Amino acid sequence: MGAWGTGIFDDDMALDIKQEYQVLLAYGVPEEEAFKLVKDEYLLGDDSIFWLTVAAIQQKYGILMEEVKDNALRCIDDGIDIALWEGSGEKTIKKREKVLNDLRDKLLASPLPKRKVAKPFYQKPRWKLGDVVASQIVLSGYKDEWYYNKYVLYRVAYLETSSVSTLKPDLAYSESAFGALYDWVGDEIPDPAIIKNLDYYKCQALAKGGVKFGIHLALMSWIPRIERYTLLLRDSDYPMPSEEETFRTDTGSLHIFAQLHRNPHLKETYERLKTGGV
């Protein structure tokens, strides 16, 4: 099992089902269709993980189907699920039994009123290729760091679009922007006119085929408690980094906090610019 806990959703497969199923419901796919889609995709034989996961979701949102209820109760009462936990230790099995009994009580109780499934957070199209964006570092956990409340500058160099659902790819899309970081850190948002003459920050990172030195793209996540973004320029003729200069590693994009925290170059850049250096 790909389980890391005894909860209904503490399992890789259960979490996949939950995320996909709730996305379908949240974006208005009819209940019968959404259930059929996840059933056809995830039900493999007499699968207790599937029935318990779907039952927990349907019970929570007041859409519990008799087929789902009956199969979930069967998996609990016939010991089908608990048999999967043999060898996990008595303490773990007791915890799982409690989880199952709690779910059983909910399934047998009076149905809850129907509830709307909230749409999960996804990045919406916000930037255009070539936009220059200022970002203020505001994550409270970094209050004691030199770069807290400082600004950095990005040039949007790559846009990645992905479907929010694997079962209905055209349902809705999430768009992520990746920015090339300028070699600049400041206390205030700068005059956009200076950006034309700024260099891009180049760093060394592990990439496919070994170590690469260049413009490592940073993921621009719209999470206000971490970074606050301000659009500075759109449709400018300022130089863009070339595709040959930019890259992402196999494991993702540049982590701006790691660079600010570990790389003395950016702190030196800040200190130099603060004292009027160029």
N, C-alpha and C positions, 0 to 999 in steps of 0.2 A: 504494500500500500504506500501511496505517496502522502501519508498523513504526518502532520507535525503536532497534532493535538487531538483531543477527544470530541471537540465540537463538531456539529454537523458540517460546517464549512471548512474545517481544519484539514483539508485534503486537496491535493492538486486538481483532481478531477471534479470534485464538488465545487471548488472555486471557479473553475472554467465554466461549469454549467450555470452557476449563479450569475456570473458576470454576463454571459451570453444571453441567458433567459431574461434577466432584468433589463438589459438593453433593448431587447425585442419588445417587451411590454412597455417600457418607458417611451419608446418612439412610436407607439400606437399600432403595433402589429396585433391583430385580433387574437384573443386568448387561445382559441382552438388552434389557430395557425402557429402561434408561438410555441405552444406545447408540442405540436407535431414536429416542428423543426428541431427542437432540442431532443425530442425522443428519438427521431430518426438518426440524429448525429451521435448521441451519447449513450443510448441504452444498448448495452452489450449483454445479452442473455438475462439471467436472473440477477440483476445488478441492484443491490441494496443502496449503494451510493447514489445512484440516479434517483430512485424513488424517494429516499429520505430527503435529498436535497430539494427536489421539486416540491415535495409535500411541505417542507418548511417554508419555502417561498410562497406557495399558493395560500397556505394558512395565514401567513403574515399579511397578505394583501387582500384577503377575503374572496379568493377565487378558487377555493379548494374543490377539485373534481373528485367524483366518487372513485374513478379508476385509480387516481393517484393516492387517495386516502386509503383505499383497500389494500393496495400493494405495499404502501409504507407500513401499515399496521401488520401485514403479513411478515414483512422483513423483520419487524420488531418482535412480534409474538412467537414466530416460529424459530427464532434464534439465528436467522440467516445472517444478520449483520454482526452480532456479537461473536459468531464463529470465526469471523475474519480477524478478531483480536486475540485469538489464542496465541499464547507465548509472549504476550505483551506485559505480563505481570498482573497480579491480583489488584493492585491499586489502580492501575490504568483501566482495567476491565470494569471495575466498580464505577469509575468516573464516566466511562462510556455508557454503562447501564443507566446511570442517572440521566444522561443526556437523552437517551432513547425514551426513558419513562416520561421525561418532561415533554418531549415531542408528542408522545402518545396521548398524554393528557390534553394537549392543545388540539390535536386532531379530533378527539372525541368530544371536546367542548362545543358550545354553541358557536356557529360560524361568526367570524368577525365581519364588520361592515366592509364593503369593498373600498379599497384605497388606491389612489393613483401612485404609480411607481415613479419616483423622481429620476430625472435624467442625470446620468453621471457627468462629472466635469470632463469636458474635452476641449482641446485647443480649437478655437474658431479662427477662420481666416482673418488675420489682423494686419499683417505686414505684406508689403510687396517686395519683390526682388529688387535690391538696390537701396532700400530705405536705410537711412542713418538714424539710429535710435540711441538715446542716452538712457542708462540704467543706474538707479541709485541702490546701493547695497543696504538693505534695511533689516536683515534677519537678526532678531534680538539676541540670539545666541552668540553673536559676534560683536557685541557692544564694546568689548575691551580690546578689539583688534584695530590696528591703524586704519584699516579701510572701511570701517563701519560708517555709513552715511555718505561715503564717497561715491563719485560717479565714474562709470566706465562708458565707452562708446562702442557700439556694434554697427557693422554694415551687413545687412541681410544678404547672405551669399547663397543660401540654399533653402528651398521649401520642400517639405516632405508631407504628402497627403496619404492618409490611411483610413480604411473603413472602420467604423465603430463596431461593426458586426461581421463575423466571418460567415454566418449563415445567410445573411441578406446584405451583401456588400454595398448595394446602392441605397441603403437605409439612411445613412448620414456619414459624414466624414470629419475626421480630425486632421488639422493641419499644424505642423510644427515648423517653426522657423529656426534656422541655424545661422548664427552671426559670426563674421570675422571680427575679432577684437582689435581695436586700434591700440597703438602703443601710447596710451594716454590715461591718466587717472587724475581727477580733480575734485575740488570741494563744491563746485557749482557747475551747472550746465553751461557749456562753453558757447561762444558765438559760432554758429555753423560755418562761418567763413573760414575759420582756422582748420577745419577738417580736411579741406582740399589738399593741404600740404602735410597731413599726418601720415606716418608709416603704419602698416599693420604690425601687430605684435606677433612675432614668430616664436614658437616654442618647440621643444623636443618631446616626442611621445612615442610609445610603442604602437606601431601600425602593422598592417599586413605586410609581411616580408621583412620585418625588423624595425629598427628605430628610424623615425622620420623627423626631419626638422622643417617646419613650415608653419603655415597659418592653420591652426587646428580649430575647426568650427565649434562654437559654443551653442548649446541648446538654450533658446530663449523661452523659458517656461513662464507663462503668465500666472504667477503666484505672488500676489501683492505683499505677503508677509516676508518674502525673500528678496525680490527685486521689483522696483517700480520703474516702469518704462515710459519714456516720453519721446514721441516721434519728432525728430529735428528736421529731416530733409526727405523729400519724396521727388522722384523724377529728376535728380541732380545728375550733372555730367561729371561728378567726381570719380576718380579712378576706382574701379572694382578690382578685387583680387582675381587672379587668373585661376582656372580650374586646376592647373598644375601646382599652384602654390597651396591650395586648400585641401584639407583631408579630415576624415573622421577615423578613429580607430575601430577595430573590430568590436570593442566593448562599449562604444558610444562616443560622446562628444566631450569637448573640454569642460572641466568643472571649474567655473570661474573662481570659486572660493579657494580651491586647492592652489590655483595659480597665484592668487593674491596672498595666500598664507605662506606658501613655501618658496616662491620665487622672488628673490630680492630685487630682481630687475624692475618689477612694477612699482615696488616701494621707492626705489631709487628714482624712477621716472616721476613719481608723484612729488618727491622732495625737490627734484630739479625744477619741475614746472612751477611748484609753489614759490620758489625763490626767484622766479623770473627767468629760469634757464630755457633753452630751446632744444 
